[in-house]
Structures are given as C-alpha cells and as structure tokens.
Amino acid sequence: MRLVTTASVEAGSVLAKAIYNEKGQILLNVGMVLKEGIIQRLQDLGISYVYIKDSQTEDIICEGTLSDSLRREAIQTIFTTFHDIQKEKKLSSSFVVEKTSKRFSQLVRSLLEEIKSKNELLNLLSDAFTYDNYIFTHSLNVTLYSLAIGMELKLSPKELEILGLGAIFHDIGKLKVPLDVLLKPNQLTKDEYESIKKHAEEGFEILRKVQTIPLLVAHCAYQHHERINGTGYPRGIMGTEIHYFGKIIAVADVFDAVTSNRVYRRAMLPHEGLEILYGGSGTLFDQKIVEAFRLAVAIYPVGITVELNDGRKGIVSGQNTGYGDRPIIRILEQNEERVAPYEVDLKKELNLMILSCDTAF
C-alpha cells in the first residue's frame, strides 16, 4: 500500500485501509474504488491522506496502533461523556466525570496494554478519521502519544495511568467554548482567542472537584499550554514550576494539533510536526521529552514516498523500534530510473538520511 494525499489521489485508485468517522464507524471500506465524487467528499470531510493499493507495494501492510474494537470503545467513551459535559454547567460537569472516572481509568489501562503488546512505534497516521468534533479524536490521540512518551521515559504503571487520565481530559475545558469559535475557519479576534485560552482554567475547575481522580489530572489540564521559558498560558509559569506530566502532554498536544486536519489549515506530515517540536526544544518544550517522542513515534509512516540524500527514492516499508526517524525503505528509483525493488535499513546504513517526503501519486 501507498500513502497519498486526497488532493493528488487519482480517480479509480483502490482504497487499501478503511476510513472511519469519529465514532469509529466505517465510512469507506478496504477495496472501495475512489471515484471523483468520493475523493471530493473525503476532502470535504477533512481527510488529508489515504492508503491506496499499489502493485509495487502490495505486500507492505500498515497496521493501526489500536484494534478496531478498542478504538470504537475509546471514542464512544469520550464521545458520550464529553457530549454530556457540553450540556452541563461546571458543577454538573464535574459530576459527569465523577460518574465515568472508573470507566476512563479502565480505558487508559486497556490502551496501555495494547500499546505494550504490539511493542512497536506509535503510528496514528495509519488510521483515517473525519473530524466533525475535533476534541474527541484529539483527546484520544494525545493520550496515545503521551503514553508512548511516558513508556519511553520508563514511568511506573501508576504514573502512566495518571498521565493517561491527564491527557484524555486535557482539553475538557474546550467543551465550554462555543463551537463557532473553536471551528472558526479564519483568524480569531482578540476576544475569541482569550475565550479559547480560558479552556485550561475551565478544565482545571471541572476536574479538581472530581474526588475519584488524582488532583494531578486537573493540573495536567491547567498546565498543558505552559512553556518552559514562561511564554505559555494561563499563568506563564516556567521550568520546574510546570509538572513533568504537563510538559509531556504539551509535546503530545502540539504534535497532534499540527498533524491533524483543521478547518483553517492542512495537516502536516509527522516529520514536519517533529520539526516544530525540535524548533521549540529547550525553550518551549523539554528536550528530553521531545527526544523520547522521537524514539517512540513513527516519524515517517509506512507507505510514504521518500527521497534519500544520495538521490534514491522509495517507499517506507517498515519501522525500527526505538528509531522513529530511521525506517526501512524499499528503493524503487535510482539515478532517476526505475529499478527492481530492494530494501535499505536506515538503522544500519547510517550514512543515509531522508531528505524529503512526497504524498503525491
């Protein structure tokens, strides 16, 4: 299979991985022939990338990070609880979380078990989802990235569970922001931006009243927009004033935000998102956490076309655990000519680097 943008996919291409809505229900299944109308509909729904079948890469399979059943359970749990919170006031919102906290704790444990059992790099680009309500899928993605970072940093099981809860609830305050502001396709006014910034405090106020979860979970919501040089919000705290979990969720939050399709901009590819993190490493983000993220997450997804520093081009065909930016490449072109496919392992060929990625067909 090959990863291509919906903007460049050709009519008649055959879908190699299913596309889901945010509730985990299949919209388009494997084997669907993509006609012009379907391609346009995918773009309208906010799907930036799809996997298509390709004769040269038909044996390359990209497995999702989560099983379909667990992803559906996770999204449904988040959807039901967050939907109820959107209808309530602060005190009632805390009660909604209180009622479902055990279910969320079990969900975090299930996510941890699944990530550990696969023992491979996290690759969320392998699953295509629509984004009718960005908060739901974003909360799940940030949780998965945060847990992957935490595991790389050797956090204890109890710490991972608290971190996972902090991540899954980190944006709960946004449920109190009007949707027309959250989904505004053009530049926000100063007042609208200030309204969105209040979500960190709103989330803290909701979560701190919940007796069945640690207070640290509330502080994760409070601190995930703080930055180590003091330029974040809502309090402008810096360095060691920010809890380590807040720093982890900050990295996960930014990466998922820039690599997800939004109404006001296209999604970046993972390596572009990593460049954003590297650009802020040591000033905005904790350097050790950014490095742990690089090791735990697939920076170059299976199926993406890449060009190496020696001019060869190919498709990412596999990953090396613990080396998120050093995948295995199936070479298809050399000296600007097609060649019989063969593979090179960037973990072993240290003189080779990926110069660029291409998602055009």
Buried (B, 14 or more C-beta within 10 A) or exposed (E): BBBBBBBEBEEEBEBBBBBBBBBBEEBBEBEBEBEEEBBEBBBEBBBBBBBBBBEEBEEBBBEBBBBEEBBBBBBBBBBBBBEBBBEBEEEEBBBBBBEBBEEBBEBBBBBBEBBEEBEBBBBBBBBBBBBEBBBBBBBBBBBBBBBBBBBBBEBEEEBBBBBBBBBBBBBBBBBBBEEEBBBBEEEBEEEBEEBBBBBBBBBBBBBBBBEEBBEBBBBBBBBBBBBBBEEBBBBEBBEEEBBBBBBBBBBBBBBBBBBBBBEEEEBBBBBEBBEBBBEBBEEBBBBBBBBBBBBBBBBBBBBBBBBBEEEBBBBBBBBBEEBBBBBBBBBBBBEEEEEEBEEBBBBEEEEBEBEEBBBEB
